[in-house]
Amino acid sequence: MRDDDPRLPSSPAFWRSPLRGSWFTSVLGIVLLVGVTVLFVTGLVSYAAYNPDLSPVNDQTPDKGILGFYLFSWPTNPSWLYRATQGLHVTLGITLIPVLLAKLWSVVPRLFTLPPARSLAHALERLSLLLLVGGGLFEFTTGVLNVQLDYVFPGSFYPLHFYGAWVFFAAFAAHAALKLPTAVRAIRGRSQNGPETGLAAPRPDRPTVSRRGALWFVGGASLLLLVTTAGQSIGGALRRTALLAPHGGRDPGGGPNGFQINKTAAYAGIDAKETGADAWRLVVTGRTGTVRLSRAELLRMPQHSSALPIACVEGWSTADQWWRGVRLGDLAALVGHDGDPPDVLVESLQRHGAFRRAALRANQVADPRSLLALAVNGEDLSPDHGYPARIIVPAAPGVLNTKWVARLTFGDL
């Protein structure tokens, strides 16, 4: 196949846009260098927040091997930690979409260069580009699908996104190490935008906008996505500006229970007969045996309050809600764990959806703000917020704040 036929994308003459060039591509590349690095780090932090090495029920990414080398015990302070890191992760990911698409557009001629490989080194470079482009598109696509559509991609979101992130970032880091010196020279004006760079068109069309104007357009698109997304995690009046974010509009419903939810009682398969006063009992098991407590008995125990948000992996979060209930540490003490509460396995009545069971670390159990909540904002929990009882723990991902709690097992998991 000839690569000098201007009718074919393998020919440099096929590409006529006057915007392409090393300066334009380098500016976009530097933005992505910073942004993607922050995305990768906050993504790893988000995974650590699930305490996946604590119990198999928390680990949605089994067989991670050495990729879990960095995992650490997730803290409970500050209480808004997961709200901040995951809100940043999701909001930044959406905001960078125009930059990523513009960067891919700026280098698309190189994807059609012939011959596909001129040497072994060149073949490895082209392979790394395939992993870079494919991995980037995969990560951003699966992330957006999870945020907007509760994930419709085939397979489980957690392992696909986790392993995909490592492949993408490895290719990204290698590419950045090779191209960063060239990008810096281009931005400083010490390199040319001529055809020898493989980016600029040898016979460009007449320009209708400058390269700086194109960057302003890309930046404006990113700013628009930022404004219509960030409010879901910032909250307050800005929540109404989060038009593109899930649960980003007005708080659903009204009254003390009128704040965001992820899964309803109907979706989770909760039968109202199971949660009635005559039927529901909390089963607590520990060192000295098992106790069964009705809701009335729980209400007779010392009640404590905590002002805590709920933050979801999808990026949305609530403002601080005023929860009231029994401290997890006090429940541990009922079954022989005085003074030094252990880890706990929490089991829910839910029949559908992930995290029917979840494990919490000892530091989470011991935090005085960690509650088996019975009420919120001065009113009993609604069915959708976990009546008759739910977990609320500072800084924990929303799915670990288990609703419709049926059993607590303290001790070795």
C-alpha positions in Angstrom: 0.0 0.0 0.0 1.4 3.4 -0.9 1.7 5.9 1.8 1.9 9.0 -0.5 -1.6 8.8 -1.9 -3.4 11.9 -0.5 -6.7 10.0 -0.5 -5.4 7.6 2.1 -5.0 8.3 5.9 -1.5 6.8 5.8 -0.4 9.8 3.7 0.6 13.0 5.5 -1.2 15.0 2.8 -4.5 13.4 3.9 -4.5 15.4 7.1 -5.2 19.1 6.4 -6.0 20.7 9.7 -3.7 23.7 10.4 -4.2 23.2 14.2 -2.1 20.1 14.5 1.4 20.6 15.6 3.9 19.8 18.4 3.0 22.9 20.5 -0.7 22.1 20.5 -0.2 18.5 21.3 2.4 19.2 24.0 0.2 21.6 25.9 -2.6 19.0 25.9 -0.1 16.4 27.0 1.2 18.4 30.0 -2.4 18.9 31.2 -3.1 15.2 30.9 0.2 14.4 32.6 -0.9 16.2 35.7 -4.6 15.3 35.5 -4.2 11.6 34.8 -1.6 11.2 37.6 -4.1 12.7 40.1 -6.8 10.4 38.7 -4.6 7.4 39.1 -3.6 8.2 42.7 -7.1 9.1 43.8 -8.3 5.8 42.2 -5.8 3.8 44.2 -6.9 5.7 47.3 -10.5 4.9 46.5 -9.7 1.2 46.3 -7.8 1.3 49.6 -10.9 2.9 51.3 -12.8 -0.4 50.9 -10.2 -2.2 53.1 -10.0 -5.0 50.5 -7.3 -6.8 52.4 -9.5 -7.1 55.5 -12.0 -9.6 54.2 -13.0 -11.3 50.9 -16.4 -9.7 51.2 -14.8 -6.3 50.7 -12.5 -7.3 47.9 -14.2 -6.8 44.6 -10.8 -7.3 42.8 -9.5 -10.7 43.8 -6.1 -12.0 42.7 -4.6 -8.5 42.6 -1.3 -9.9 43.8 1.5 -7.3 43.9 -0.8 -4.6 42.6 -2.1 -4.3 46.2 1.3 -3.6 47.6 0.3 -0.1 48.7 -2.9 -0.9 50.6 -3.2 0.5 54.1 -5.7 0.6 56.9 -8.2 3.2 56.0 -8.5 6.0 58.6 -11.6 7.6 60.0 -10.2 11.1 60.1 -11.0 13.5 58.6 -14.6 12.3 58.3 -14.9 13.9 54.8 -11.8 12.1 53.5 -13.6 9.7 51.1 -16.0 12.4 50.1 -13.1 14.6 49.0 -10.9 12.0 47.3 -13.7 10.2 45.4 -15.4 13.5 44.5 -12.1 14.7 43.0 -11.6 11.5 41.2 -15.0 11.5 39.5 -15.2 15.2 38.8 -11.7 15.4 37.4 -12.2 12.4 35.2 -15.3 13.9 33.6 -13.6 17.3 33.3 -10.6 15.8 31.4 -12.7 14.2 28.7 -12.5 17.1 26.2 -8.7 17.3 26.8 -8.3 13.5 26.2 -10.4 13.7 23.0 -8.5 16.7 21.7 -5.1 15.0 22.5 -6.2 11.9 20.6 -7.4 14.0 17.7 -4.1 15.9 17.6 -2.0 12.7 17.2 -4.4 10.6 15.1 -2.2 10.8 11.9 0.5 8.9 13.7 -1.8 5.9 14.2 -2.0 5.5 10.4 1.7 5.8 9.7 3.1 3.1 7.4 4.9 0.8 7.7 3.4 -0.3 11.0 6.8 -1.2 12.4 10.2 -0.2 11.1 12.2 -2.0 13.7 11.7 -3.9 16.9 12.0 -0.7 19.0 9.5 1.0 16.8 7.1 -2.0 17.1 7.3 -1.8 20.9 6.6 1.9 20.7 3.5 1.4 18.5 2.3 -1.3 20.9 2.7 1.1 23.9 0.7 3.6 22.0 -2.0 1.0 21.4 -2.1 0.3 25.1 -2.1 4.0 25.9 -4.9 5.0 23.6 -7.0 1.8 24.2 -6.4 2.0 27.9 -7.3 5.6 28.1 -10.6 5.2 26.2 -11.5 2.1 28.2 -10.9 3.7 31.6 -12.7 6.9 30.8 -15.6 5.0 29.2 -16.1 2.5 32.0 -15.8 5.3 34.5 -18.5 7.4 32.9 -20.8 4.4 32.5 -20.4 3.6 36.2 -21.2 7.2 37.2 -24.1 7.9 34.8 -25.8 4.5 34.2 -24.9 2.4 37.2 -22.5 0.5 35.0 -23.8 -1.3 31.9 -20.4 -2.5 30.6 -20.1 -6.4 30.4 -18.3 -7.8 33.5 -17.7 -6.4 37.0 -16.8 -2.7 37.1 -14.3 -3.0 40.0 -11.8 -5.5 38.5 -12.1 -4.2 35.0 -11.5 -0.6 36.1 -8.7 -1.5 38.5 -6.7 -3.7 36.2 -7.4 -1.3 33.3 -6.0 1.6 35.3 -2.7 -0.2 35.9 -2.3 -1.1 32.2 -3.2 2.4 31.1 -1.0 4.2 33.6 2.0 2.0 32.9 1.8 2.8 29.2 1.1 6.5 30.1 4.1 6.7 32.4 6.4 5.2 29.8 5.1 7.5 27.1 5.4 10.5 29.4 9.0 9.7 30.2 9.9 9.4 26.5 8.0 12.5 25.3 8.2 15.0 28.2 11.6 16.6 27.1 10.2 17.1 23.6 6.9 18.5 25.0 8.8 21.0 27.2 10.9 22.2 24.3 7.8 22.6 22.1 6.0 24.7 24.7 9.0 26.9 25.2 9.1 27.5 21.5 12.4 25.7 20.8 10.9 23.1 18.4 9.1 23.5 15.2 5.5 22.6 14.1 6.7 21.5 10.7 5.9 18.2 9.0 9.0 16.6 10.2 7.4 16.3 13.6 4.8 14.0 12.1 1.9 16.1 13.5 1.6 19.2 11.4 0.0 19.0 7.9 2.4 19.5 5.0 -0.3 21.3 3.0 -2.7 22.7 5.6 -6.1 24.2 4.8 -6.6 27.9 5.6 -7.0 28.3 9.4 -10.4 29.4 10.8 -9.1 29.5 14.4 -5.7 29.7 16.0 -4.2 26.9 18.1 -4.6 29.1 21.2 -8.3 29.6 20.2 -8.7 25.8 19.9 -7.2 25.4 23.4 -9.6 27.9 24.8 -12.4 25.9 23.2 -11.2 22.7 24.8 -10.7 24.5 28.1 -14.2 25.9 27.9 -15.7 22.5 27.3 -13.8 21.1 30.4 -15.0 24.1 32.4 -18.6 23.4 31.4 -18.3 19.8 32.5 -16.7 20.9 35.8 -19.5 23.3 36.6 -22.2 20.7 35.7 -20.6 17.9 37.8 -18.7 19.3 40.8 -21.8 20.2 42.8 -22.7 16.6 43.4 -19.8 16.3 45.9 -19.5 19.9 47.0 -23.2 20.0 48.0 -25.2 23.0 49.2 -26.7 25.3 46.6 -24.1 24.1 44.1 -25.8 20.7 44.0 -28.4 22.2 41.7 -25.7 23.0 39.1 -24.7 19.3 38.8 -26.9 18.7 35.8 -24.7 15.9 34.4 -24.1 14.1 37.7 -26.2 11.3 39.3 -28.2 12.4 42.3 -26.9 15.9 41.5 -30.1 17.9 41.4 -32.3 18.9 44.3 -32.3 16.6 47.3 -34.9 13.9 46.7 -38.0 14.0 48.8 -38.4 16.2 51.8 -38.1 16.2 55.6 -35.4 14.7 57.7 -34.9 11.7 55.4 -34.9 13.8 52.2 -31.3 13.3 51.1 -29.6 11.2 48.5 -29.8 7.4 48.4 -28.2 4.8 46.1 -30.4 1.8 46.4 -34.0 1.8 47.6 -35.6 -0.8 49.9 -37.6 -2.0 46.9 -34.5 -2.5 44.8 -32.7 -4.3 47.6 -35.7 -6.7 48.0 -36.5 -5.6 51.6 -39.8 -7.1 52.8 -41.6 -4.8 55.2 -42.7 -7.9 57.3 -39.0 -8.6 58.1 -38.4 -5.1 59.5 -41.5 -4.9 61.7 -41.2 -4.6 65.5 -42.3 -8.2 66.0 -40.0 -9.8 63.4 -36.8 -7.9 63.3 -34.0 -8.6 65.7 -30.3 -7.6 65.5 -28.1 -10.6 66.1 -24.8 -9.6 67.7 -22.0 -12.3 68.1 -18.7 -12.0 69.7 -16.3 -13.5 72.3 -18.9 -14.3 74.9 -21.6 -15.6 72.7 -24.7 -14.2 70.9 -27.3 -11.7 71.9 -30.5 -10.8 70.0 -31.8 -7.2 70.3 -35.1 -5.7 69.3 -35.2 -2.1 68.1 -36.9 -1.1 71.4 -34.0 -2.7 73.3 -31.5 -0.8 71.2 -33.3 2.4 71.8 -33.0 1.8 75.6 -29.2 1.6 75.3 -27.1 4.8 75.5 -27.8 6.9 72.4 -25.1 9.0 70.7 -25.1 11.4 67.8 -22.7 11.9 64.8 -22.8 14.5 62.0 -21.5 12.6 59.0 -21.9 12.6 55.2 -22.5 9.7 52.9 -20.1 9.5 50.0 -20.6 7.2 47.0 -18.1 5.7 44.6 -20.1 7.4 41.8 -18.8 10.7 43.1 -21.9 12.1 44.7 -22.2 12.8 48.4 -24.6 14.2 50.9 -24.0 17.1 53.3 -23.5 16.1 56.9 -26.6 14.4 58.3 -27.3 14.2 62.0 -27.3 10.5 62.9 -28.4 9.0 66.2 -28.0 5.5 67.5 -25.8 3.0 69.4 -22.1 3.1 69.2 -20.5 0.1 67.5 -18.1 -0.1 70.4 -20.9 -0.4 72.9 -22.4 -3.3 70.9 -19.0 -5.0 70.8 -18.8 -4.6 74.6 -22.1 -6.5 74.9 -20.4 -9.7 73.6 -17.2 -9.5 75.5 -15.0 -7.0 73.6 -14.6 -4.2 76.2 -12.1 -1.4 75.6 -10.5 -2.8 72.5 -13.2 -3.6 69.8 -12.1 -6.0 67.0 -13.1 -6.0 63.4 -16.7 -6.7 62.6 -18.6 -8.4 59.8 -21.9 -6.6 59.0 -24.7 -8.5 57.3 -27.8 -7.0 55.7 -31.3 -8.1 55.0 -30.9 -7.0 51.3 -31.4 -9.6 48.6 -30.2 -7.6 45.6 -27.2 -5.5 45.0 -23.5 -5.6 45.9 -22.1 -5.5 49.5 -24.9 -7.4 51.2 -22.1 -8.2 53.6 -19.2 -5.8 54.5 -16.3 -5.8 57.0 -15.1 -2.9 59.1 -11.7 -2.5 60.7 -11.2 -2.3 64.4 -10.3 1.4 64.1 -13.6 2.1 62.4 -15.5 0.2 65.1 -13.6 2.0 67.9 -14.3 5.5 66.6 -16.9 7.0 68.9 -18.7 8.5 65.8 -19.3 5.0 64.3 -22.9 4.1 65.0 -25.6 1.6 64.4 -27.9 4.4 63.5 -31.6 4.2 64.3 -32.6 7.8 63.4 -31.4 10.7 61.2 -32.0 14.4 61.6 -34.4 13.8 64.5 -36.6 11.2 62.8 -36.6 7.4 62.5 -34.8 6.1 59.5 -37.0 5.7 56.4 -37.1 2.3 54.7 -34.9 3.6 51.9 -32.3 4.9 54.4 -32.1 1.5 56.1 -34.9 1.2 58.7 -34.8 -0.4 61.2 -31.0 0.1 61.6 -28.0 1.0 59.5 -24.3 1.5 59.8 -22.7 5.0 59.7 -18.9 5.3 59.8 -16.8 8.4 59.3 -14.8 8.5 56.0 -16.1 5.1 54.8 -17.4 4.6 51.2 -21.2 4.6 51.1 -21.5 0.9 50.4 -19.7 0.1 53.7 -22.4 2.1 55.6 -24.7 -1.0 55.4 -28.4 -0.5 55.5 -31.1 -2.9 56.9 -28.6 -4.5 59.3 -29.5 -8.0 60.5 -26.3 -9.3 62.1 -23.0 -8.1 63.6 -20.1 -10.6 64.1 -17.2 -9.2 66.1 -13.8 -10.9 66.0 -11.7 -12.8 63.4 -13.1 -12.5 59.9 
